[in-house]
Amino acid sequence: MTRDNILFALIGILVGFIAGYLMQETMATRQPPRLVHGQQAMAAPGAGGPGGPGQPTGMSPQAQAQAQAEEIAQLEAYLETNPEDPRVAVLRLANLTYDTGDWPGCVKYYEKFLELEPGQPDVFSDLGVCYRELGEPDKAIASFHKAQDIAPDHWQSMFNEVVILAFDLQDYDRAEQVLEELRALQPDNATVQSLADEVARRQAAS
């Protein structure tokens, strides 16, 4: 279960690394791809239930925000009246609150989903992003480690762990350890190489 968004839509290091300040300011849009997060689970569960097709393309930002708010309200109402199998609605709410930047709401719904489906490394990775955005790097890293416990080759969570260790905490020794493992898993990944280059640049400048 992963998403076609980005664990933070790679603006900086996906297209080649950018200046350090811009990279830090836009971290929330620059993480490696989240594969199609919950897409199978989001197949329409039946008439009247959540999980229908996404919002149409070409919407203005204001219209999209309004549509997301309306969908969140509808899904919350659905959970109230259909508590017997909330997985689809909970995951959709988690993803919507992630997309709208509602980090407390995002944490609430991802944690609720993980109570129902604990073996989902991508969800743990997404949850870690939410914790990072709330200024809780230790919880973020712990969530990434849970993803890696389930899937030792989960490179996206390792990537995000390096970002937090190097960019947020300036703990370059630990960042290098994770980066070494990440590069072994993804030796030909240009995004990982760009991350490594930026970590080296920052470490040299520190």
SVG drawing of the C-alpha trace seen along z (x, -y; Angstrom):
<svg xmlns="http://www.w3.org/2000/svg" viewBox="-25 -29 59 36">
<polyline fill="none" stroke="black" stroke-width="0.4" points="0.0,0.0 1.7,-3.2 0.7,-6.4 1.3,-8.0 2.0,-11.3 5.4,-11.9 6.4,-11.3 7.2,-14.7 6.4,-15.6 10.3,-15.8 10.9,-19.4 14.5,-19.7 16.5,-16.5 14.3,-14.7 15.4,-17.1 18.9,-17.5 19.7,-19.1 19.0,-22.8 20.3,-25.4 20.3,-24.3 17.8,-26.8 15.3,-26.0 15.7,-22.3 15.0,-22.8 12.0,-25.0 10.4,-22.7 11.2,-19.4 7.5,-18.5 7.3,-18.3 10.5,-16.5 10.5,-13.0 10.7,-9.8 7.6,-8.6 4.9,-7.0 3.6,-4.2 -0.1,-3.9 -1.0,-4.1 -4.0,-2.0 -5.2,-2.0 -6.5,1.5 -8.2,0.9 -9.7,-2.3 -11.6,-0.4 -15.2,-1.4 -16.5,0.7 -20.1,0.4 -22.7,-2.2 -22.8,-5.0 -19.4,-4.1 -16.1,-6.0 -13.4,-5.3 -14.8,-6.5 -12.8,-8.1 -10.6,-11.1 -11.4,-14.7 -11.3,-15.7 -8.2,-17.3 -8.1,-20.9 -9.7,-22.2 -8.6,-25.5 -6.8,-25.2 -9.8,-26.8 -12.2,-24.3 -9.9,-21.4 -9.6,-22.5 -13.4,-22.8 -13.9,-19.4 -11.4,-17.9 -13.1,-19.5 -16.5,-18.2 -15.1,-14.7 -13.5,-14.7 -16.9,-15.6 -18.6,-12.9 -16.1,-10.3 -16.3,-11.3 -20.1,-10.9 -19.6,-7.6 -17.4,-6.4 -20.1,-7.4 -22.8,-5.4 -20.6,-2.5 -18.2,-1.6 -18.2,2.1 -15.5,1.9 -13.9,-1.5 -10.6,-0.7 -11.3,-2.3 -12.7,-5.4 -9.9,-5.8 -7.2,-5.4 -8.8,-7.9 -9.2,-10.3 -5.6,-9.9 -4.5,-10.5 -6.8,-13.5 -5.6,-15.1 -2.0,-14.4 -2.6,-16.2 -4.3,-19.2 -1.4,-19.5 -3.6,-18.7 -0.8,-16.9 -2.7,-16.3 -5.6,-14.8 -3.2,-12.9 -1.5,-11.3 -4.9,-10.4 -6.2,-8.6 -2.9,-6.9 -2.7,-5.6 -6.3,-4.4 -5.7,-2.7 -2.6,-1.0 -4.6,0.4 -6.7,2.1 -3.9,3.0 -0.6,3.0 1.5,4.6 1.7,1.7 5.2,0.3 4.1,-2.5 1.6,-3.8 4.2,-3.8 6.4,-5.8 3.7,-8.3 3.0,-8.6 6.6,-9.4 6.3,-12.3 3.4,-13.6 5.4,-13.5 8.2,-15.3 5.9,-18.1 4.7,-18.3 8.3,-18.9 8.6,-15.4 11.7,-13.9 12.2,-11.1 8.6,-9.8 9.2,-10.2 12.3,-8.1 10.7,-5.5 7.8,-5.2 10.3,-4.8 12.0,-2.0 8.7,-0.2 8.3,-0.4 11.8,1.1 11.1,3.8 8.2,4.9 10.0,4.4 13.8,4.2 14.2,3.0 11.8,0.0 14.0,-2.6 11.5,-5.4 11.5,-5.4 15.3,-5.2 15.4,-8.2 13.2,-10.2 15.2,-9.1 18.4,-10.5 16.6,-13.8 15.6,-14.2 19.0,-13.1 21.0,-15.3 18.8,-18.3 16.8,-18.6 19.1,-17.1 22.5,-17.6 23.4,-14.2 25.7,-13.4 27.2,-10.2 23.9,-8.5 22.7,-9.9 25.8,-8.4 25.1,-5.0 21.5,-5.0 22.7,-6.5 25.2,-3.7 22.4,-1.1 20.1,-3.1 22.7,-3.3 23.3,0.4 19.6,1.0 19.3,-1.6 22.7,-1.8 21.4,-3.2 18.8,-5.6 19.6,-9.2 17.3,-10.6 19.4,-8.7 22.6,-10.0 21.3,-13.6 20.4,-13.2 23.9,-11.8 25.5,-14.8 23.4,-17.3 24.3,-15.6 28.0,-15.7 27.6,-19.4 26.0,-20.3 28.4,-18.3 31.4,-20.0 29.8,-23.4 29.0,-22.7"/>
</svg>
